[in-house]
Amino acid sequence: ARVALDRIIQRVSSLNLCAPSSPVTLVMSFAVACKAAAGSRPSAFASRSSRWAIACRAASHKVTFRHPAGDEKTFQCTADRSLLEGALAAGIEPPHLCITGSCGVCAARVLAGNVERADFMLDDKQQACGFALLCTTFPRSDVTILTNQETELHTIPYGL
């Protein structure tokens, strides 16, 4: 069992994942690798977590939330945090409910910039139209996001 655990730890460390900031991010971190991972892989688990935290802190992006009414709010978000987590940490309360990507309440549209989605609830067409779920989307550059898009998301037929 110890050998199997060591293999799992080696495999996870080779993915260069960031240390999670919440239990939800822990699950999503396995699907979404941090692009700003440390240059060399540490050999011990203890040193790995500190290097991940330093690497992910360095990858901070400017996120602008634009409300359909025209209000804008800007905050910094690290690459290891979902856009929703970053907004909540900055004191911004976008619409949200489940924080796991299953309800669609936090639906938004990416207007500019690059993001990485772990949206298992959105199909390819919805993603191609720019939709993303704030709770499962991670910034990969400075981004502008149109919030409050749950109703608009449901105008695109799912799975077609």
N, C-alpha and C positions, 0 to 999 in steps of 0.2 A: 504494500500500500504506500509506503514511503517513496519508493521508486516512481510509482505512478504520480504521486503528488509533486515530486521534483520535476517530472516531465511536464506536467501541467504548468508549473511555475515558469519553467524555461520557455514554454510555448507562449504564455501570456506576456512574458517579458520581451519576447521577440516581436510582439505586436506593437510595442511602444505606446501602450495605453496610458492615459493620464489617471492620476489618483481620482476616484470619484468624489463628488461633492455632496451626493445624496444617494440613498438606496436605488432610486430610479436611474440615476446616472451610472451607477455601478453596472446595472443590467445593460444599459445602452452603450456603455464604454466598450463592451466586448464587440459590439457591432460597428461602432464609430471610433476609429483610431485617431488619436490626436496627431495632427500634422506637424506639431512643434515638439516632437519627442526628442529626448536627449541624444546626443551624437554617439555615445558609446553605451553599450548595454552593461549595466552593473551586474556583478556576480551574486550578490547577496540580496535577499528580499528587503532587508532593512534599508539598505542604501538606495534600492530601486525606487521606493516610494518617495523619498526626498528629491531624487533627481526628476521624477515625473512632475512633482509639484512645481519645481523651479522651471522646468521646460514649459509647462502649461501656463504658468503665470506670465511668462514672456510673450505668449501668443494672445494678446489682448486686442480686441477689435472694437471700433466705434459702431454702435448699433443705433439706428434711428427708427423709432416706431412712429408711423404716421397714421392718425385716426382718420376715417373717412370724412369727418367734419372739418379736417384741416389742421387740428392740433398736432404738434410734433414733440416728442420727448427723445432725448439722446442719452445714452449711457455706455459704459465700457463693459464688455463681456469677454471672458476668457474662453479659449477654444474647448475647454473641458466642461463647460456649462452649457445647458440648453439655453435658447433665447428666453424662455420663460423663467428659468432659474436666475439668469442674469438680470432680467427686468425686476423680478421680485426682490433680489438683493439690492437693487438700486432704488427701491421704494416705488416702483411703477407696478400697477395692478391691471394687466391686460385681462380680458375675459379668459377664465380657465376653470376647470372642474376636476378632472381625474388625474392630471399630470402624468399619464402613461400613454397617451396617444389613442385612446379608445373612444372618447366622447365627441371629439371634433369641435368643442367649444372654443378652443384657442386657435382655430383656423386663421391663417393669414396668407398674404401674398408677398413674395419676394420681388421687390421692384428693382433693386440694384445690388450688386455684390454676389459673393459666392457663399453658399451654405452647404452643409452636409446633412442629409436627411436620414433619419431612421424611421421613416413613416411607413409602417406596415399597414396602416389603415387607408392610405391614399393610393389610388392606382396610378399607372403611368400617365394617363391623360390628365388627371388632376394635377400631378406634379409638373407635367409639361406646360400647363396653364399658369404655373408659378405658385400654386398653393403649397403650403407647408403647415405643419402643426408646431406651434411654438415650443411645446414641451418635448418634442423629439427632433428638433432642428438645432444644429450647432454652427456658429459663425466660422467661416474660413477666410474672411476678409471683412473690411468695413461694409456694412449692409444697410439698406433701407427696406423697411417692412411695412406693408399696409395691414393694419390690424382689423379686428372685428369683421372677419370674412366668413363666418359660419354659414350664414344664409346663402351667400354667393357660392360657397363650396358645394352646396346641395343642388345648385342649378345644373351642375355637370353630372350626367348620368354615370353612376359607378360601374366600372367593369366593362365599359363599351369602348 
